[in-house]
Amino acid sequence: TPPRQQLELTLSRTAETVTEIPLWIDGERVEHAPTDLTMPHDHRKVVGRVHTATAEHVGAAIEAAQRARADWSEMDYTDRAAVFLKAADLVAGPYRDRINAATMLGQSKTAHQSEIDAVCELCDFWRYNVHFGAELGQEQPFSPPSMWNRLELRPLDGFVFAVTPFNFTAIAGNLPTAPALMGNTVVWKPAPTQMLSAQVIVDALEEAGLPPGVINLVAGDPEPIGRVALQSPHLAGLHFTGSTRTFQHLWRTIGENISRYRQYPRIVGETGGKDFIFVHPSWTDGVDALVTAIVRGAFEFQGQKCSAASRVYVPKSVWSQLREPLLSTVSEMKVGDVRDFSNFMGAVIDQRAFEKIHGYLQHAKSDPEHTILAGGEADAGTGYFVRPTVVETSNPRGKLMTEEIFGPVVTVFVYDDSDVDAAVELCESGTSYALTGGIFARDRRVVADLTRRLRFAAGNFYINDKPTGSVVGQQPFGGSRASGTNDKAGSSANLTRWVSPRAIKETFVPPTDWRYPFMG
Ligand code: NAD
């Protein structure tokens, strides 16, 4: 189709260019100490030069955000909203190929994975947030006779520090803009490996008319950037998505600095997952739906979704039918360069991720409690490629069933049909995470029972479906326990975190006698 030809053209142009990716402070592009950015599926190929921030740059970004606050926060909501609505139309229109090419080449997403993330979800975030933000403003308190009570949605009294992960261009676009829509100004630190698409987001926001200093991008070594931002007395909020470990480190740092701040910073963080598929013996609707849910849920984008299925509980009766079709499907799946559209998977993001996943594969190979049924191969010669891997384990509490791997590895625990209650219990409390999970069952009593018993095991719960693929406005996303604060990105629940309401009471005819009747 013509859109496909257009994408292929932009892909080859982007791959042949070394894109300069400067910082963005007070509306200016700032260049300093660039480092090379390569493609995960061809790691010798340099596609960008990412400029990196010093402590002074972070300080300048905070000052720019502080300066921009007055005008931006007093601007009419409709004017702020118009910036993000226009940015969405730019991304859905003239920027579509650019943002897809950047996401495909920089993060190794297939065309499909890129389109649902960098275009569809990013536009959804920007458009739905505008709608939800407008709704929030309508909620007003009761006004009895003689007075008028109002609630004014003020932004927070400082800047918001947005720290974003590599795995979703849409999240990178949403975390700085959701607070900005509500009138805040922002210092944004993207992940180093997402910078190619981060640059396109900056270009779209700039073209959409975002005034200088409202969002300031600082890239580079995370630790010093984080230290400067979190020590500022003006820190008013942290909007984070990434690993549980990093979030806990940032929260701890905020705790250590708590007496420095002019206000208590709002802390919002969506973090890791160990997401499940639980098959109940009452599932008698064939194995095709299970195979599709497992391979799409576990292997799309190389399993690098916080929601990726990575532990599966299957009763023996179902496993006997599921095993062969699952393994033959996995063996058919092609892994390689995302510019070859017949590949279902690309490469994992970088060497660190490759080595971490490789470590889990080595553990599965050497440990007698695990059997690798499919995949298990990993080769970093050209790109960081890991074959989709299915492991069977006899230990439902082992590390492959409890730790976040963040790669294309799914572990299956096969339980006796008669032990279904114990298996549900394992699924509920087997890990510290509680992000997503899907159950497969036919009998409605079972569906109701599992929904109740797994109530706290997942913030996004799926019935007869895979645990990935939430859509803004349809399945507000987030989990609890070690998976985050569950403030549901792309919903009014999230936007309320970026406002500090002021209640205003106006008395029309003030009392003039200080005495109360009872005194007489
Ligand atoms: P990460 O924790 O390594 O990095 C996230 C961000 O934090 C990056 O920008 C990184 O540079 C920054 N960072 C790291 N150390 C820092 C420090 N000391 N100070 C300041 N910033 C610091 O995570 P990642 O590898 O980019 O993303 C993958 C993780 O994100 C997975 O654990 C995944 O489950 C999680 N995730 C969760 C959700 C969700 O909604 N729950 C969505 C996407 C990803």
Residues whose N, C-alpha, C, O or C-beta is under 5 A from the ligand:
A	BS01	NAD	V163 T164 P165 F166 K189 P190 A191 P192 P222 E223 G226 T241 G242 S243 T244 T246 E270 T271 G272 G273 C306 S483
